[in-house]
Amino acid sequence: MDESITSLGKPVKGSSEFKPSPPEKYIYTNMMNVGVSATDITIDFGRIVVEQREGGPVNVGYGQISVVMAKQTARLLRDTLDNVLKNDPTNIPEK
């Protein structure tokens, strides 16, 4: 698999100032829903930042990332965070 992460040089914190650029196999990660529910999660994998906004879904938000990599990252993060919440009740946020 020869997919790689491409950065625009600065974080995209949910803003719409950047427009998608060709090739179409790249998407902007701030548009991708990881599908887990928790509060104040920030995970930094170098150029990929995962953050939770108040009352919203967890977003992966930094520059461009390939669709393949985005899906793999989302799946990994969802599974990891689900396991953490299931195995450690102290990590479950209070409503």
C-alpha positions as CSV (number, residue, x, y, z in Angstrom):
1,M,0.0,0.0,0.0
2,D,1.6,3.3,-1.1
3,E,-0.8,5.8,0.5
4,S,0.9,8.6,2.4
5,I,-0.2,11.6,4.4
6,T,0.1,15.0,2.8
7,S,0.1,18.1,5.0
8,L,-0.8,21.6,4.0
9,G,1.6,22.9,6.7
10,K,-0.8,23.9,9.5
11,P,-3.6,22.4,11.5
12,V,-7.2,22.5,10.2
13,K,-9.3,23.1,13.4
14,G,-12.6,22.4,11.8
15,S,-12.4,25.5,9.6
16,S,-13.4,25.6,6.0
17,E,-10.6,27.9,4.8
18,F,-9.0,25.0,2.8
19,K,-10.6,23.6,-0.4
20,P,-10.1,20.0,-1.5
21,S,-7.5,19.6,-4.2
22,P,-6.8,16.9,-6.8
23,P,-6.3,14.0,-6.9
24,E,-9.7,13.0,-5.6
25,K,-8.1,10.1,-3.5
26,Y,-7.4,12.7,-0.9
27,I,-9.9,14.1,1.5
28,Y,-9.7,16.7,4.3
29,T,-9.6,15.0,7.6
30,N,-11.6,17.6,9.4
31,M,-14.6,16.4,7.4
32,M,-14.2,12.8,8.7
33,N,-16.3,11.4,11.6
34,V,-14.4,8.8,13.6
35,G,-17.7,7.7,15.2
36,V,-16.8,7.5,18.9
37,S,-18.5,9.5,21.6
38,A,-16.4,11.0,24.5
39,T,-15.2,14.4,25.7
40,D,-11.9,16.3,25.5
41,I,-10.0,13.7,23.5
42,T,-6.8,14.9,21.8
43,I,-4.5,12.4,20.3
44,D,-1.5,13.6,18.2
45,F,0.1,11.2,15.8
46,G,2.6,13.7,14.4
47,R,0.4,15.3,11.8
48,I,-3.0,13.8,12.6
49,V,-4.8,15.4,15.4
50,V,-8.0,13.9,16.7
51,E,-10.2,16.2,18.7
52,Q,-13.6,16.3,20.3
53,R,-15.7,19.4,20.1
54,E,-18.3,20.1,22.7
55,G,-21.4,18.0,22.0
56,G,-20.0,16.9,18.6
57,P,-18.3,13.8,17.1
58,V,-14.6,13.2,17.3
59,N,-12.9,14.7,14.2
60,V,-9.5,14.0,12.6
61,G,-8.3,17.4,11.8
62,Y,-5.1,18.1,10.0
63,G,-4.5,18.9,6.3
64,Q,-4.9,16.2,3.7
65,I,-4.9,12.5,4.3
66,S,-5.6,9.7,1.8
67,V,-9.0,8.1,1.9
68,V,-7.4,4.7,2.6
69,M,-5.4,6.1,5.5
70,A,-8.3,8.0,6.9
71,K,-10.5,4.9,7.0
72,Q,-7.8,2.9,8.6
73,T,-7.1,5.6,11.2
74,A,-10.8,6.0,12.0
75,R,-11.2,2.3,12.5
76,L,-8.1,2.0,14.7
77,L,-9.1,5.0,16.8
78,R,-12.7,3.9,17.2
79,D,-11.7,0.4,18.3
80,T,-9.0,1.7,20.6
81,L,-11.2,4.3,22.3
82,D,-14.1,1.8,22.6
83,N,-11.7,-0.6,24.3
84,V,-10.4,2.1,26.7
85,L,-13.9,3.1,27.7
86,K,-15.1,-0.5,28.1
87,N,-12.1,-1.5,30.2
88,D,-11.6,1.6,32.4
89,P,-14.9,2.9,33.9
90,T,-13.0,6.0,35.1
91,N,-12.7,7.2,31.5
92,I,-16.4,7.3,30.9
93,P,-17.5,10.9,30.9
94,E,-20.3,12.0,33.2
95,K,-23.4,13.4,31.6
